[in-house]
Amino acid sequence: MVTKESLAEIGVKSYDKAIVPNWSFIILSFVLINSLIYGIVGLFIWSYNLSQNQGRLSSKNQSSNTLYYDKLREHDEDSAGLGIFPCCRKKGNKIDKEV
C-alpha cells in the first residue's frame, strides 16, 4: 500500500506542494493582452473612419463637377436674386417679367 510512511521507509521524501500564483505575471499579461486588443480594434475603427472620410471628400469633388449640381447651384442663385418682388427675375443685367 502506498502511504506517506511506506514511501518514507524506502527513502522517498514528501514535499509540501502549495503553488502560489505569480500575481505580477498575471496582471502584466492581462494588461498587455487588453492593450493589444484595444489597439487592434482602435486601428480598425480609425482606418474605417479614414476610408469613410476619403469617400466623402472624393464624392464632394465629383459632385461639384457634375452638370446636375451646377444646374442646382444656378437655380439657387437665381432664387436668391429674386429680391422683394418674386414676379421679377434678374438674369444678368436684364430683368424679365414672369406672369
N, CA, C and O atoms as a MOPAC input file, in Angstrom:
PM7 MOZYME 1SCF
protein

 N      0.84400 1    -1.16600 1     0.00000 1
 C      0.00000 1     0.00000 1     0.00000 1
 C      0.89900 1     1.24200 1     0.00000 1
 O      1.90500 1     1.29500 1     0.70900 1
 N      0.51900 1     2.23800 1    -0.80700 1
 C      1.33600 1     3.43700 1    -0.92100 1
 C      0.78500 1     4.47400 1     0.06100 1
 O     -0.28700 1     5.04500 1    -0.14000 1
 N      1.54100 1     4.69200 1     1.10700 1
 C      1.19500 1     5.71600 1     2.08100 1
 C      2.42600 1     6.56300 1     2.31500 1
 O      3.50400 1     6.27000 1     1.79600 1
 N      2.26200 1     7.59600 1     3.08400 1
 C      3.36900 1     8.50200 1     3.37800 1
 C      4.46500 1     7.76700 1     4.15000 1
 O      5.65100 1     7.99700 1     3.91300 1
 N      4.07700 1     6.89100 1     5.06500 1
 C      5.04400 1     6.16800 1     5.88200 1
 C      5.79500 1     5.12400 1     5.05800 1
 O      7.00900 1     4.98000 1     5.20100 1
 N      5.08900 1     4.40000 1     4.20200 1
 C      5.75900 1     3.35900 1     3.40900 1
 C      6.73200 1     3.97200 1     2.41300 1
 O      7.78400 1     3.39400 1     2.14300 1
 N      6.39700 1     5.12600 1     1.86900 1
 C      7.30900 1     5.81600 1     0.95700 1
 C      8.51200 1     6.36500 1     1.71000 1
 O      9.60800 1     6.41700 1     1.15200 1
 N      8.33600 1     6.77900 1     2.96800 1
 C      9.44200 1     7.29900 1     3.77700 1
 C     10.42000 1     6.18400 1     4.11200 1
 O     11.61400 1     6.45000 1     4.24900 1
 N      9.95700 1     4.94000 1     4.24900 1
 C     10.82600 1     3.80400 1     4.56400 1
 C     11.80600 1     3.50600 1     3.43600 1
 O     12.92500 1     3.06100 1     3.69100 1
 N     11.39700 1     3.74600 1     2.18900 1
 C     12.28500 1     3.44600 1     1.07700 1
 C     13.08200 1     4.67200 1     0.62600 1
 O     13.85500 1     4.58700 1    -0.32800 1
 N     12.90100 1     5.81000 1     1.30300 1
 C     13.73100 1     6.97400 1     1.04500 1
 C     13.08400 1     8.06300 1     0.19300 1
 O     13.75800 1     8.99500 1    -0.24500 1
 N     11.81400 1     7.94700 1    -0.03500 1
 C     11.12500 1     8.98200 1    -0.81000 1
 C     10.66300 1    10.06300 1     0.15600 1
 O      9.95600 1     9.79200 1     1.12800 1
 N     11.07800 1    11.29700 1    -0.13200 1
 C     10.70500 1    12.40400 1     0.75000 1
 C      9.43600 1    13.06200 1     0.22000 1
 O      9.22500 1    13.11600 1    -0.99200 1
 N      8.62300 1    13.54400 1     1.08800 1
 C      7.40400 1    14.26400 1     0.68300 1
 C      7.64100 1    15.75800 1     0.84100 1
 O      8.27800 1    16.21900 1     1.78800 1
 N      7.11700 1    16.47300 1    -0.09600 1
 C      7.24700 1    17.93200 1    -0.07900 1
 C      5.85900 1    18.55500 1    -0.05200 1
 O      4.89900 1    18.00500 1    -0.59100 1
 N      5.77800 1    19.70900 1     0.58200 1
 C      4.52200 1    20.45700 1     0.59700 1
 C      4.41900 1    21.18000 1    -0.75200 1
 O      5.20500 1    22.08500 1    -1.02900 1
 N      3.48000 1    20.79500 1    -1.56500 1
 C      3.38400 1    21.31400 1    -2.91800 1
 C      2.30600 1    22.39200 1    -3.04300 1
 O      1.42000 1    22.28400 1    -3.89100 1
 N      2.37100 1    23.39300 1    -2.23700 1
 C      1.45000 1    24.53200 1    -2.34600 1
 C      1.99000 1    25.48200 1    -3.40400 1
 O      3.08900 1    26.01900 1    -3.26900 1
 N      1.22700 1    25.67900 1    -4.43200 1
 C      1.65100 1    26.54800 1    -5.52000 1
 C      1.05200 1    27.93300 1    -5.29900 1
 O     -0.15900 1    28.08000 1    -5.13300 1
 N      1.91300 1    28.94200 1    -5.30000 1
 C      1.49500 1    30.33100 1    -5.10400 1
 C      1.44000 1    31.00400 1    -6.46900 1
 O      2.40100 1    30.91600 1    -7.23300 1
 N      0.33700 1    31.67400 1    -6.79300 1
 C      0.24900 1    32.32800 1    -8.10900 1
 C      1.19200 1    33.51700 1    -8.20200 1
 O      1.41400 1    34.23500 1    -7.22600 1
 N      1.73500 1    33.70700 1    -9.37900 1
 C      2.62500 1    34.83600 1    -9.64800 1
 C      1.73800 1    36.00800 1   -10.12300 1
 O      1.46100 1    36.14400 1   -11.31500 1
 N      1.30200 1    36.84700 1    -9.17200 1
 C      0.32500 1    37.88500 1    -9.47900 1
 C      0.88000 1    38.95400 1   -10.41800 1
 O      0.12900 1    39.50800 1   -11.22000 1
 N      2.14200 1    39.24800 1   -10.33800 1
 C      2.70200 1    40.26700 1   -11.23000 1
 C      2.64400 1    39.78900 1   -12.68800 1
 O      2.34100 1    40.57800 1   -13.58200 1
 N      2.93300 1    38.50100 1   -12.93500 1
 C      2.84000 1    37.96400 1   -14.28900 1
 C      1.39200 1    37.95900 1   -14.77900 1
 O      1.12800 1    38.30100 1   -15.93200 1
 N      0.46900 1    37.58000 1   -13.92700 1
 C     -0.94700 1    37.52600 1   -14.30000 1
 C     -1.46000 1    38.92200 1   -14.64300 1
 O     -2.12200 1    39.10100 1   -15.66500 1
 N     -1.16400 1    39.91000 1   -13.80500 1
 C     -1.63300 1    41.28000 1   -14.04300 1
 C     -0.97900 1    41.86700 1   -15.28200 1
 O     -1.65200 1    42.50000 1   -16.09600 1
 N      0.32800 1    41.66600 1   -15.43700 1
 C      1.03700 1    42.19700 1   -16.59700 1
 C      0.51500 1    41.58100 1   -17.89900 1
 O      0.31200 1    42.29700 1   -18.87900 1
 N      0.30000 1    40.28000 1   -17.91900 1
 C     -0.21500 1    39.65000 1   -19.13500 1
 C     -1.64000 1    40.11000 1   -19.42500 1
 O     -1.99100 1    40.30200 1   -20.58900 1
 N     -2.46800 1    40.29300 1   -18.40300 1
 C     -3.82900 1    40.80200 1   -18.59500 1
 C     -3.81500 1    42.19800 1   -19.20800 1
 O     -4.56600 1    42.47800 1   -20.14300 1
 N     -2.96600 1    43.06800 1   -18.68300 1
 C     -2.87700 1    44.43500 1   -19.19100 1
 C     -2.34800 1    44.45000 1   -20.62600 1
 O     -2.86600 1    45.18900 1   -21.46200 1
 N     -1.33600 1    43.65300 1   -20.91900 1
 C     -0.76200 1    43.62600 1   -22.26200 1
 C     -1.73600 1    43.05900 1   -23.29000 1
 O     -1.84200 1    43.58400 1   -24.39900 1
 N     -2.43900 1    42.00200 1   -22.93400 1
 C     -3.41000 1    41.42000 1   -23.87100 1
 C     -4.55600 1    42.39200 1   -24.12900 1
 O     -4.97900 1    42.55100 1   -25.27400 1
 N     -5.06200 1    43.04200 1   -23.09000 1
 C     -6.13400 1    44.02200 1   -23.27900 1
 C     -5.65600 1    45.22200 1   -24.09800 1
 O     -6.39200 1    45.72300 1   -24.94800 1
 N     -4.44700 1    45.67600 1   -23.85200 1
 C     -3.91100 1    46.79500 1   -24.62700 1
 C     -3.77500 1    46.42100 1   -26.09600 1
 O     -4.07800 1    47.22600 1   -26.97600 1
 N     -3.32600 1    45.21700 1   -26.35700 1
 C     -3.19300 1    44.74400 1   -27.73100 1
 C     -4.55500 1    44.66300 1   -28.41700 1
 O     -4.69400 1    45.08000 1   -29.56700 1
 N     -5.54100 1    44.14000 1   -27.73600 1
 C     -6.89300 1    44.03800 1   -28.31400 1
 C     -7.46800 1    45.41900 1   -28.57000 1
 O     -7.99900 1    45.67000 1   -29.65200 1
 N     -7.37500 1    46.32900 1   -27.59100 1
 C     -7.89500 1    47.68500 1   -27.78000 1
 C     -7.15400 1    48.40900 1   -28.89800 1
 O     -7.75900 1    49.17100 1   -29.65200 1
 N     -5.86300 1    48.17700 1   -29.00700 1
 C     -5.08500 1    48.80000 1   -30.07700 1
 C     -5.51500 1    48.31500 1   -31.44900 1
 O     -5.64000 1    49.11200 1   -32.37800 1
 N     -5.74300 1    47.01400 1   -31.58600 1
 C     -6.16500 1    46.46000 1   -32.87700 1
 C     -7.56500 1    46.94700 1   -33.23800 1
 O     -7.80700 1    47.33700 1   -34.38000 1
 N     -8.48400 1    46.92900 1   -32.28100 1
 C     -9.84100 1    47.41900 1   -32.54500 1
 C     -9.80700 1    48.90800 1   -32.87400 1
 O    -10.50300 1    49.35000 1   -33.78800 1
 N     -9.02200 1    49.67700 1   -32.15500 1
 C     -8.88800 1    51.11000 1   -32.43700 1
 C     -8.30600 1    51.36100 1   -33.80800 1
 O     -8.71300 1    52.30400 1   -34.48700 1
 N     -7.36500 1    50.54200 1   -34.23000 1
 C     -6.78000 1    50.67000 1   -35.56500 1
 C     -7.81600 1    50.39000 1   -36.64600 1
 O     -7.86600 1    51.08800 1   -37.65900 1
 N     -8.64100 1    49.36800 1   -36.43100 1
 C     -9.70800 1    49.08300 1   -37.38500 1
 C    -10.69900 1    50.23900 1   -37.46700 1
 O    -11.09600 1    50.63000 1   -38.56400 1
 N    -11.10200 1    50.78900 1   -36.32900 1
 C    -12.05300 1    51.90000 1   -36.31800 1
 C    -11.44300 1    53.12300 1   -36.98100 1
 O    -12.11100 1    53.80000 1   -37.76200 1
 N    -10.18900 1    53.41300 1   -36.68200 1
 C     -9.51000 1    54.56500 1   -37.28600 1
 C     -9.40800 1    54.41400 1   -38.79200 1
 O     -9.66400 1    55.36800 1   -39.52600 1
 N     -9.03500 1    53.21900 1   -39.27000 1
 C     -8.90500 1    53.02400 1   -40.72000 1
 C    -10.26800 1    53.07400 1   -41.39900 1
 O    -10.37300 1    53.55200 1   -42.52800 1
 N    -11.31900 1    52.58900 1   -40.72800 1
 C    -12.66800 1    52.66800 1   -41.29700 1
 C    -13.10300 1    54.12400 1   -41.41200 1
 O    -13.63200 1    54.52700 1   -42.44800 1
 N    -12.89100 1    54.91100 1   -40.37500 1
 C    -13.24500 1    56.33000 1   -40.41700 1
 C    -12.42700 1    57.07800 1   -41.45700 1
 O    -12.93800 1    57.97700 1   -42.12600 1
 N    -11.16900 1    56.71200 1   -41.59400 1
 C    -10.32100 1    57.33900 1   -42.59600 1
 C    -10.84100 1    57.06100 1   -43.99800 1
 O    -10.87600 1    57.96200 1   -44.83600 1
 N    -11.24500 1    55.82500 1   -44.26100 1
 C    -11.77000 1    55.49000 1   -45.58400 1
 C    -13.11600 1    56.16300 1   -45.81900 1
 O    -13.41100 1    56.57400 1   -46.94100 1
 N    -13.93600 1    56.28300 1   -44.77500 1
 C    -15.22100 1    56.96900 1   -44.93200 1
 C    -15.01200 1    58.44300 1   -45.26000 1
 O    -15.71100 1    58.99300 1   -46.11000 1
 N    -14.05800 1    59.08500 1   -44.59400 1
 C    -13.77600 1    60.49300 1   -44.86800 1
 C    -13.20800 1    60.67200 1   -46.26500 1
 O    -13.52000 1    61.65900 1   -46.93000 1
 N    -12.38000 1    59.73800 1   -46.72700 1
 C    -11.84500 1    59.82100 1   -48.07800 1
 C    -12.97400 1    59.69400 1   -49.08800 1
 O    -12.98000 1    60.38400 1   -50.10700 1
 N    -13.93300 1    58.81100 1   -48.80800 1
 C    -15.08300 1    58.65900 1   -49.70400 1
 C    -15.91200 1    59.92600 1   -49.76800 1
 O    -16.37900 1    60.31300 1   -50.84000 1
 N    -16.09600 1    60.56900 1   -48.63700 1
 C    -16.86100 1    61.81800 1   -48.62500 1
 C    -16.13700 1    62.91000 1   -49.41300 1
 O    -16.75700 1    63.65800 1   -50.16800 1
 N    -14.81900 1    62.99300 1   -49.22700 1
 C    -14.05200 1    64.02300 1   -49.92700 1
 C    -14.07300 1    63.78800 1   -51.43100 1
 O    -14.22500 1    64.73600 1   -52.20200 1
 N    -13.92200 1    62.54400 1   -51.85600 1
 C    -13.90700 1    62.27600 1   -53.29300 1
 C    -15.29000 1    62.47600 1   -53.89100 1
 O    -15.40300 1    62.92100 1   -55.03300 1
 N    -16.35200 1    62.15700 1   -53.14400 1
 C    -17.70000 1    62.36700 1   -53.69100 1
 C    -18.02000 1    63.85900 1   -53.76700 1
 O    -18.76600 1    64.27700 1   -54.65200 1
 N    -17.47200 1    64.66900 1   -52.85800 1
 C    -17.67900 1    66.11400 1   -52.94800 1
 C    -17.01300 1    66.66800 1   -54.19500 1
 O    -17.58600 1    67.50600 1   -54.89200 1
 N    -15.80100 1    66.20200 1   -54.47700 1
 C    -15.10500 1    66.67500 1   -55.67000 1
 C    -15.83400 1    66.26700 1   -56.93700 1
 O    -15.91400 1    67.05300 1   -57.88100 1
 N    -16.36200 1    65.06000 1   -56.97600 1
 C    -17.08100 1    64.59500 1   -58.14900 1
 C    -18.40700 1    65.32200 1   -58.29400 1
 O    -18.79400 1    65.70100 1   -59.39900 1
 N    -19.11200 1    65.51900 1   -57.16600 1
 C    -20.43100 1    66.13800 1   -57.25600 1
 C    -20.33800 1    67.61100 1   -57.63300 1
 O    -21.27300 1    68.14500 1   -58.23000 1
 N    -19.25100 1    68.27500 1   -57.30700 1
 C    -19.14300 1    69.68900 1   -57.65200 1
 C    -18.83600 1    69.87700 1   -59.13400 1
 O    -18.99200 1    70.98400 1   -59.65100 1
 N    -18.40700 1    68.83600 1   -59.82400 1
 C    -18.06400 1    68.95300 1   -61.23100 1
 C    -19.15700 1    68.43000 1   -62.15800 1
 O    -18.96300 1    68.41100 1   -63.37300 1
 N    -20.28400 1    68.01000 1   -61.62700 1
 C    -21.31900 1    67.45400 1   -62.48700 1
 C    -22.27400 1    68.54000 1   -62.94300 1
 O    -22.42300 1    69.58000 1   -62.30000 1
 N    -22.91000 1    68.27400 1   -64.06000 1
 C    -23.86500 1    69.21600 1   -64.64000 1
 C    -25.08700 1    69.38600 1   -63.74000 1
 O    -25.63100 1    70.48400 1   -63.62600 1
 N    -25.51400 1    68.30000 1   -63.10300 1
 C    -26.68900 1    68.34500 1   -62.24200 1
 C    -26.49500 1    69.33300 1   -61.09400 1
 O    -27.36100 1    70.16800 1   -60.83300 1
 N    -25.35700 1    69.23400 1   -60.41000 1
 C    -25.11500 1    70.12900 1   -59.29000 1
 C    -24.85300 1    71.56600 1   -59.74800 1
 O    -25.14600 1    72.51000 1   -59.01300 1
 N    -24.30900 1    71.73900 1   -60.94700 1
 C    -24.15300 1    73.08700 1   -61.48900 1
 C    -25.51600 1    73.72500 1   -61.73900 1
 O    -25.71700 1    74.90200 1   -61.43800 1
 N    -26.44900 1    72.95600 1   -62.28600 1
 C    -27.80000 1    73.46600 1   -62.52000 1
 C    -28.49700 1    73.79200 1   -61.20800 1
 O    -29.19000 1    74.80500 1   -61.11200 1
 N    -28.32600 1    72.95300 1   -60.20300 1
 C    -28.92900 1    73.23900 1   -58.89800 1
 C    -28.35200 1    74.52400 1   -58.30300 1
 O    -29.08600 1    75.33000 1   -57.73300 1
 N    -27.06100 1    74.70900 1   -58.43400 1
 C    -26.42600 1    75.91800 1   -57.91200 1
 C    -26.94900 1    77.14600 1   -58.64400 1
 O    -27.21400 1    78.17400 1   -58.02100 1
 N    -27.10000 1    77.04500 1   -59.97600 1
 C    -27.65200 1    78.16200 1   -60.74700 1
 C    -29.07300 1    78.47500 1   -60.30200 1
 O    -29.45100 1    79.63800 1   -60.16800 1
 N    -29.84800 1    77.43400 1   -60.07500 1
 C    -31.23500 1    77.63600 1   -59.63300 1
 C    -31.26800 1    78.32000 1   -58.27000 1
 O    -32.07800 1    79.22000 1   -58.04800 1
 N    -30.39600 1    77.90000 1   -57.35900 1
 C    -30.33600 1    78.52800 1   -56.04000 1
 C    -29.90500 1    79.98900 1   -56.13900 1
 O    -30.44000 1    80.84800 1   -55.43800 1
 N    -28.94700 1    80.26200 1   -57.00200 1
 C    -28.50500 1    81.64600 1   -57.17400 1
 C    -29.60500 1    82.49000 1   -57.79800 1
 O    -29.78200 1    83.65100 1   -57.42800 1
 N    -30.34500 1    81.91900 1   -58.74200 1
 C    -31.46200 1    82.64600 1   -59.34300 1
 C    -32.55300 1    82.90800 1   -58.32100 1
 O    -33.14300 1    83.98800 1   -58.29500 1
 N    -32.82000 1    81.91400 1   -57.47800 1
 C    -33.86000 1    82.07900 1   -56.45500 1
 C    -33.43600 1    83.11900 1   -55.42600 1
 O    -34.27600 1    83.85500 1   -54.90800 1
 N    -32.15600 1    83.18500 1   -55.12900 1
 C    -31.66900 1    84.16400 1   -54.15800 1
 C    -31.70700 1    85.57600 1   -54.73700 1
 O    -31.76900 1    86.54500 1   -53.98000 1
 N    -31.67000 1    85.71300 1   -56.05800 1
 C    -31.65100 1    87.02100 1   -56.68700 1
 C    -33.02800 1    87.59300 1   -56.95400 1
 O    -33.14100 1    88.59700 1   -57.65700 1
 N    -34.08800 1    86.98700 1   -56.41500 1
 C    -35.44500 1    87.47400 1   -56.66600 1
 C    -35.70100 1    88.81600 1   -55.99600 1
 O    -36.39500 1    89.66500 1   -56.55400 1
 N    -35.15200 1    89.01200 1   -54.81900 1
 C    -35.34200 1    90.27300 1   -54.12200 1
 C    -36.72400 1    90.36600 1   -53.49300 1
 O    -37.27300 1    89.36700 1   -53.02800 1
 N    -37.28000 1    91.56600 1   -53.48200 1
 C    -38.55600 1    91.80400 1   -52.82400 1
 C    -39.71900 1    91.29700 1   -53.66700 1
 O    -40.69100 1    90.76900 1   -53.12800 1
 N    -39.62700 1    91.45300 1   -54.98400 1
 C    -40.72100 1    91.09100 1   -55.87700 1
 C    -40.46400 1    89.71900 1   -56.49500 1
 O    -39.56400 1    89.58000 1   -57.32300 1
 N    -41.23500 1    88.70700 1   -56.10800 1
 C    -40.99700 1    87.37200 1   -56.64600 1
 C    -41.41300 1    87.23200 1   -58.11100 1
 O    -41.05000 1    86.25100 1   -58.75900 1
 N    -42.16200 1    88.18800 1   -58.63800 1
 C    -42.58900 1    88.07600 1   -60.02900 1
 C    -41.47200 1    88.47400 1   -60.98800 1
 O    -41.51400 1    88.11600 1   -62.16500 1
 N    -40.47800 1    89.20900 1   -60.50100 1
 C    -39.39000 1    89.66100 1   -61.36400 1
 C    -38.15800 1    88.80000 1   -61.10500 1
 O    -37.79600 1    88.54900 1   -59.95500 1
 N    -37.53300 1    88.36000 1   -62.15700 1
 C    -36.34000 1    87.53400 1   -62.03700 1
 C    -35.18700 1    88.23800 1   -62.71700 1
 O    -35.30500 1    88.69700 1   -63.85300 1
 N    -34.07500 1    88.32000 1   -62.01500 1
 C    -32.90900 1    89.01400 1   -62.54300 1
 C    -32.02000 1    88.02100 1   -63.27600 1
 O    -31.58100 1    87.03200 1   -62.68900 1
 N    -31.74900 1    88.27600 1   -64.55600 1
 C    -30.84600 1    87.43600 1   -65.35000 1
 C    -29.79100 1    88.34300 1   -65.94100 1
 O    -30.04900 1    89.10800 1   -66.87000 1
 N    -28.60000 1    88.24300 1   -65.38400 1
 C    -27.52300 1    89.09500 1   -65.87100 1
 C    -27.85000 1    90.54300 1   -65.58900 1
 O    -28.08200 1    90.91200 1   -64.43800 1
 N    -27.87400 1    91.39400 1   -66.64800 1
 C    -28.21500 1    92.80100 1   -66.49100 1
 C    -29.66800 1    93.07300 1   -66.84200 1
 O    -30.11000 1    94.22100 1   -66.78000 1
 N    -30.43100 1    92.02700 1   -67.21500 1
 C    -31.81500 1    92.19400 1   -67.62400 1
 C    -32.75400 1    91.76800 1   -66.50600 1
 O    -32.40200 1    90.94700 1   -65.65900 1
 N    -33.93500 1    92.32900 1   -66.51400 1
 C    -34.99100 1    91.89000 1   -65.61500 1
 C    -36.15000 1    91.42900 1   -66.47500 1
 O    -36.71500 1    92.21400 1   -67.23600 1
 N    -36.51000 1    90.14900 1   -66.35500 1
 C    -37.60800 1    89.58800 1   -67.13000 1
 C    -38.83700 1    89.55700 1   -66.25000 1
 O    -38.75300 1    89.21600 1   -65.07000 1
 N    -39.96700 1    89.90800 1   -66.81000 1
 C    -41.23900 1    89.83300 1   -66.09800 1
 C    -41.79400 1    88.42600 1   -66.29700 1
 O    -41.88700 1    87.93300 1   -67.42100 1
 N    -42.15900 1    87.79300 1   -65.18900 1
 C    -42.82600 1    86.49100 1   -65.24700 1
 C    -44.27600 1    86.69000 1   -64.91400 1
 O    -44.62000 1    87.47700 1   -64.03200 1
 N    -45.11500 1    85.99100 1   -65.60400 1
 C    -46.54900 1    86.14800 1   -65.37600 1
 C    -47.08700 1    84.96700 1   -64.62400 1
 O    -48.28200 1    84.91100 1   -64.33400 1

